Amino acid sequence: MIHVRYLLNKSTNALSNSGILYAVIGGNAVAAWVETIDKKGARNTNDVDLLIRREDFEAAKKTLLAEGFIYYDVPGVQVFMDDPDDLPSNGIHVLWANEKVQPNYPSANPDPADSLVLGDRRILSLESLVRMKLNSFRRKDQVHLQDLLRVGLLDSTWPAKYPPELATRLQEILDDPEG
């Protein structure tokens, strides 16, 4: 957890200082939202996920390389690591804003402009973060949604914010919050 926080702080500070718009997504974004209600209720995660516009990537890459990160183009995701002996799964993963992660996903990723500063970094808005979690809907995404529900950030009014396919997925979590 300490190393993930280090990667998160180092990367987001560098991007902020360079004026590159980004948003923290994934487990770190869920943790940031959970911590607004329950300071000790967040789960640990082993990586950092960032949302960046494709057209800003070269500037972001230059910034992160200047900070000492090593770049890897892993199929489907751009990865930055600070230790060449570490696993890419423990690195910084860049996802493209305004594009689908997988062709079968119901909707595209949001734009990093749909974010706010929580603590000292940009975090994707809660509504867009939930949409991303509903899009992928893997087991860990479902657990993240359960975490948001547990602290009261989601309730029965939320499915109405999403198209039917995503609303149905969220309703599953609401109907069986323990999974």
C-alpha positions in Angstrom: 0.0 0.0 0.0 2.8 2.4 0.8 4.4 1.9 -2.6 1.0 2.4 -4.4 0.6 5.7 -2.5 4.1 6.7 -3.5 3.3 6.0 -7.2 0.0 7.8 -6.9 1.5 10.9 -5.3 4.5 11.0 -7.6 2.6 10.6 -10.8 -0.3 12.9 -10.0 1.9 15.6 -8.6 4.0 15.5 -11.8 1.0 15.7 -14.1 -0.6 18.5 -12.1 2.7 20.5 -12.1 2.9 20.0 -15.9 -0.7 21.2 -16.4 -1.9 17.9 -17.8 -5.5 17.1 -17.1 -6.0 13.6 -15.6 -8.3 11.9 -13.2 -7.6 9.1 -10.8 -9.9 6.2 -11.4 -10.1 2.6 -10.3 -9.4 1.4 -6.7 -7.7 4.6 -5.7 -10.7 6.7 -6.8 -13.0 4.4 -4.9 -10.8 4.6 -1.8 -10.8 8.4 -2.1 -14.6 8.5 -2.2 -15.0 6.0 0.6 -12.6 8.0 2.8 -14.9 11.1 2.5 -17.3 9.1 4.7 -15.1 6.5 6.5 -11.4 7.5 6.9 -10.5 3.9 7.7 -12.9 2.1 5.4 -11.0 2.1 2.1 -9.5 -1.1 0.6 -6.0 -1.4 -0.6 -5.1 -1.6 -4.2 -1.9 -2.7 -5.9 -1.9 -0.3 -8.9 -2.7 3.2 -10.0 -5.2 3.9 -12.7 -5.3 7.2 -14.5 -7.6 8.6 -17.1 -6.0 10.8 -19.7 -7.0 12.1 -23.1 -5.2 10.4 -25.9 -4.1 13.7 -27.3 -2.4 14.6 -24.0 -0.6 11.3 -23.7 2.7 12.3 -25.3 3.0 15.3 -22.9 2.0 13.0 -20.0 4.5 10.4 -21.1 7.3 13.0 -21.3 6.4 14.2 -17.8 6.4 10.8 -16.2 9.6 9.7 -17.9 11.2 12.9 -16.6 10.1 11.7 -13.1 12.1 8.5 -13.6 9.2 6.2 -14.6 9.8 3.5 -17.2 7.2 3.2 -19.9 5.8 -0.1 -21.2 3.2 -0.5 -23.9 1.3 -3.6 -22.7 -1.5 -4.6 -25.1 -4.6 -2.6 -24.3 -3.0 -0.3 -21.7 -0.1 2.1 -21.3 2.0 1.2 -18.1 4.5 3.2 -16.2 6.6 1.6 -13.5 9.4 2.8 -11.3 11.1 -0.6 -10.9 11.9 -2.6 -14.0 11.8 -5.8 -11.9 8.2 -5.2 -10.8 5.1 -6.6 -12.5 3.2 -4.4 -14.8 0.1 -5.2 -12.8 1.6 -3.1 -10.0 2.3 0.0 -12.1 0.5 3.1 -13.3 -2.1 2.2 -15.9 -3.3 4.9 -18.3 -6.8 4.5 -19.8 -8.0 6.7 -22.6 -10.7 9.2 -21.9 -13.8 9.3 -24.2 -13.0 5.8 -25.5 -14.3 2.4 -24.7 -11.9 0.1 -22.8 -13.4 -2.9 -24.6 -15.6 -2.9 -27.7 -18.4 -4.7 -25.9 -18.6 -2.1 -23.1 -21.9 -0.2 -23.0 -20.3 3.2 -22.9 -17.0 5.1 -23.3 -14.8 6.3 -20.5 -15.6 9.8 -19.3 -13.5 12.8 -19.8 -11.0 13.7 -17.0 -12.7 17.2 -16.8 -15.5 15.3 -15.0 -13.4 15.2 -11.9 -12.8 17.2 -8.7 -10.0 17.7 -6.3 -10.2 15.4 -3.2 -7.3 15.7 -1.0 -4.4 16.8 -3.2 -5.3 15.1 -6.5 -8.0 15.0 -9.2 -10.5 12.2 -8.7 -13.2 11.2 -11.2 -16.7 12.3 -10.2 -18.6 9.7 -8.3 -21.3 9.3 -11.0 -18.7 8.7 -13.7 -16.7 6.4 -11.5 -19.7 4.3 -10.9 -20.4 4.2 -14.6 -16.9 2.9 -15.3 -17.4 0.2 -12.6 -20.7 -0.8 -14.1 -19.2 -0.9 -17.6 -16.5 -3.4 -16.7 -18.5 -5.1 -13.9 -15.7 -7.6 -13.0 -15.8 -9.0 -9.5 -13.5 -6.3 -8.2 -15.7 -3.6 -9.7 -18.7 -5.2 -8.0 -16.8 -5.1 -4.7 -15.9 -1.5 -5.2 -19.6 -0.7 -5.8 -20.4 -2.6 -2.6 -17.9 -0.4 -0.8 -19.6 2.8 -2.1 -23.0 1.4 -1.1 -21.7 0.4 2.4 -20.7 4.0 3.3 -23.9 5.5 1.9 -22.6 7.0 -1.3 -25.0 4.9 -3.4 -28.7 4.3 -2.8 -31.9 3.3 -4.5 -32.0 6.5 -6.6 -28.8 5.8 -8.4 -30.0 3.3 -11.1 -32.1 6.1 -12.7 -28.8 7.9 -13.6 -27.8 5.2 -16.0 -29.0 3.5 -19.2 -31.0 0.3 -18.7 -28.1 -2.2 -19.0 -26.0 -0.3 -16.4 -29.0 0.4 -14.2 -29.8 -3.4 -14.1 -26.2 -4.1 -13.0 -26.4 -1.5 -10.2 -29.7 -2.8 -9.1 -28.1 -6.2 -8.6 -25.7 -4.7 -6.2 -28.4 -2.8 -4.4 -30.6 -5.9 -4.1 -27.7 -8.0 -2.8 -25.2 -5.7 -1.1 -23.2 -8.6 0.3 -22.8 -10.3 -3.1 
